[in-house]
Amino acid sequence: MDRESIIKAIGVETAKASPPVAVVAHQAVNGWTMSHTLTALTIVYVAAQLGYLLWKWRNERAERIAKQAACEVAQ
């Protein structure tokens, strides 16, 4: 990699990291501890995983139903 692309990559990664850093800094100033932050992030993560799993199960069920309907039509 040349110097210009390295500087660009560092800038992009810094921009990606700045929102979480700003949130943690704001919470620390307002009395939130890292424990509170980690608890909130864990809750958000679990909720996102649950949403994804429910979406995945719903799509798999729809695919199963479509496959069964296609088999019944073919017979």
KESE-210339 format. One record per residue: residue number from 0; chain; y, x, z of N, C-alpha, C in turn. Coordinates in steps of 0.1 Angstrom, whole numbers, plus 5000, padded with zeros to 4 digits. Example, Ala and Ser with C-alpha at 12.3 -4.5 7.8 and 13.67 -1.06 7.14 Angstrom:
<recs>
(0, 'A', (4943, 5132, 5078), (4955, 5123, 5078), (4967, 5132, 5078)) (1, 'A', (4978, 5128, 5071), (4989, 5137, 5071), (5000, 5129, 5079)) 
</recs>
This chain:
<recs>
(0, 'A', (4988, 5008, 5000), (5000, 5000, 5000), (5012, 5009, 5000)) (1, 'A', (5022, 5004, 4993), (5035, 5012, 4993), (5043, 5008, 5004)) (2, 'A', (5054, 5015, 5007), (5063, 5013, 5018), (5069, 4999, 5018)) (3, 'A', (5073, 4994, 5006), (5079, 4981, 5005), (5070, 4970, 5009)) (4, 'A', (5057, 4970, 5004), (5048, 4960, 5007), (5044, 4960, 5022)) (5, 'A', (5044, 4972, 5028), (5041, 4973, 5043), (5053, 4966, 5051)) (6, 'A', (5065, 4969, 5047), (5076, 4963, 5054), (5076, 4948, 5052)) (7, 'A', (5073, 4943, 5040), (5073, 4929, 5037), (5062, 4922, 5046)) (8, 'A', (5050, 4929, 5047), (5039, 4923, 5055), (5043, 4923, 5070)) (9, 'A', (5050, 4933, 5074), (5054, 4933, 5089), (5064, 4922, 5091)) (10, 'A', (5073, 4920, 5081), (5083, 4909, 5083), (5076, 4895, 5083)) (11, 'A', (5066, 4893, 5074), (5059, 4880, 5074), (5051, 4878, 5087)) (12, 'A', (5045, 4888, 5092), (5037, 4886, 5104), (5046, 4884, 5116)) (13, 'A', (5058, 4891, 5116), (5068, 4888, 5127), (5073, 4874, 5126)) (14, 'A', (5075, 4869, 5114), (5080, 4855, 5113), (5069, 4845, 5118)) (15, 'A', (5056, 4848, 5115), (5046, 4839, 5119), (5044, 4840, 5134)) (16, 'A', (5047, 4851, 5141), (5045, 4852, 5155), (5057, 4847, 5163)) (17, 'A', (5069, 4846, 5157), (5080, 4842, 5165), (5080, 4829, 5171)) (18, 'A', (5075, 4818, 5165), (5075, 4805, 5172), (5067, 4805, 5185)) (19, 'A', (5055, 4810, 5185), (5047, 4810, 5198), (5054, 4819, 5208)) (20, 'A', (5060, 4830, 5204), (5067, 4839, 5213), (5079, 4832, 5219)) (21, 'A', (5086, 4825, 5211), (5098, 4817, 5216), (5094, 4806, 5226)) (22, 'A', (5083, 4799, 5223), (5078, 4789, 5232), (5075, 4795, 5246)) (23, 'A', (5067, 4806, 5245), (5063, 4812, 5258), (5075, 4817, 5266)) (24, 'A', (5085, 4823, 5259), (5097, 4828, 5265), (5105, 4817, 5271)) (25, 'A', (5106, 4806, 5264), (5113, 4794, 5269), (5107, 4788, 5281)) (26, 'A', (5093, 4787, 5281), (5086, 4782, 5292), (5087, 4791, 5304)) (27, 'A', (5087, 4804, 5302), (5088, 4813, 5313), (5101, 4812, 5320)) (28, 'A', (5112, 4811, 5312), (5125, 4809, 5318), (5126, 4796, 5326)) (29, 'A', (5120, 4786, 5321), (5121, 4773, 5328), (5111, 4770, 5338)) (30, 'A', (5104, 4780, 5343), (5095, 4779, 5354), (5080, 4777, 5350)) (31, 'A', (5077, 4776, 5337), (5063, 4775, 5333), (5057, 4789, 5335)) (32, 'A', (5045, 4789, 5340), (5038, 4802, 5340), (5028, 4803, 5329)) (33, 'A', (5022, 4814, 5327), (5013, 4816, 5316), (5001, 4807, 5318)) (34, 'A', (4997, 4804, 5331), (4986, 4795, 5334), (4989, 4781, 5328)) (35, 'A', (5001, 4776, 5330), (5005, 4763, 5325), (5004, 4763, 5310)) (36, 'A', (5009, 4774, 5304), (5009, 4775, 5289), (4995, 4775, 5284)) (37, 'A', (4987, 4783, 5290), (4973, 4784, 5286), (4965, 4770, 5287)) (38, 'A', (4968, 4763, 5298), (4962, 4750, 5300), (4967, 4741, 5289)) (39, 'A', (4979, 4740, 5286), (4984, 4731, 5276), (4978, 4735, 5262)) (40, 'A', (4978, 4748, 5259), (4972, 4752, 5246), (4957, 4749, 5245)) (41, 'A', (4950, 4750, 5256), (4936, 4747, 5257), (4934, 4732, 5254)) (42, 'A', (4942, 4723, 5260), (4941, 4709, 5258), (4944, 4706, 5243)) (43, 'A', (4954, 4712, 5237), (4957, 4710, 5223), (4946, 4714, 5214)) (44, 'A', (4940, 4726, 5218), (4929, 4731, 5210), (4917, 4722, 5210)) (45, 'A', (4913, 4717, 5222), (4902, 4708, 5224), (4904, 4695, 5216)) (46, 'A', (4916, 4690, 5217), (4920, 4678, 5209), (4919, 4680, 5194)) (47, 'A', (4923, 4691, 5190), (4922, 4694, 5175), (4907, 4695, 5171)) (48, 'A', (4899, 4702, 5179), (4885, 4703, 5176), (4878, 4690, 5176)) (49, 'A', (4882, 4681, 5186), (4876, 4668, 5186), (4880, 4660, 5174)) (50, 'A', (4892, 4661, 5170), (4897, 4653, 5158), (4889, 4658, 5146)) (51, 'A', (4888, 4671, 5144), (4881, 4677, 5133), (4866, 4672, 5133)) (52, 'A', (4860, 4673, 5145), (4846, 4669, 5145), (4844, 4654, 5142)) (53, 'A', (4852, 4645, 5147), (4852, 4631, 5144), (4854, 4629, 5129)) (54, 'A', (4863, 4636, 5123), (4866, 4635, 5108), (4853, 4640, 5100)) (55, 'A', (4848, 4651, 5105), (4836, 4656, 5098), (4824, 4646, 5099)) (56, 'A', (4822, 4641, 5111), (4811, 4631, 5112), (4813, 4619, 5104)) (57, 'A', (4825, 4614, 5103), (4829, 4602, 5095), (4826, 4605, 5080)) (58, 'A', (4830, 4617, 5075), (4827, 4620, 5061), (4812, 4622, 5059)) (59, 'A', (4805, 4628, 5068), (4791, 4629, 5066), (4784, 4616, 5065)) (60, 'A', (4788, 4607, 5074), (4783, 4593, 5074), (4785, 4586, 5061)) (61, 'A', (4798, 4587, 5056), (4801, 4581, 5043), (4793, 4587, 5032)) (62, 'A', (4790, 4600, 5032), (4782, 4606, 5022), (4768, 4602, 5022)) (63, 'A', (4762, 4600, 5035), (4749, 4595, 5037), (4747, 4581, 5031)) (64, 'A', (4757, 4572, 5034), (4757, 4559, 5030), (4758, 4558, 5014)) (65, 'A', (4766, 4566, 5008), (4767, 4567, 4994), (4754, 4572, 4987)) (66, 'A', (4748, 4581, 4994), (4736, 4587, 4988), (4724, 4576, 4989)) (67, 'A', (4724, 4569, 5000), (4714, 4558, 5002), (4716, 4547, 4992)) (68, 'A', (4729, 4544, 4989), (4732, 4533, 4980), (4728, 4538, 4965)) (69, 'A', (4730, 4550, 4962), (4727, 4555, 4949), (4712, 4555, 4947)) (70, 'A', (4704, 4558, 4958), (4689, 4558, 4957), (4684, 4544, 4955)) (71, 'A', (4691, 4534, 4962), (4686, 4520, 4961), (4689, 4515, 4947)) (72, 'A', (4700, 4519, 4941), (4704, 4514, 4928), (4694, 4520, 4917)) (73, 'A', (4690, 4533, 4919), (4681, 4540, 4910), (4667, 4533, 4910)) (74, 'A', (4664, 4527, 4921), (4650, 4521, 4922), (4650, 4508, 4916)) 
</recs>
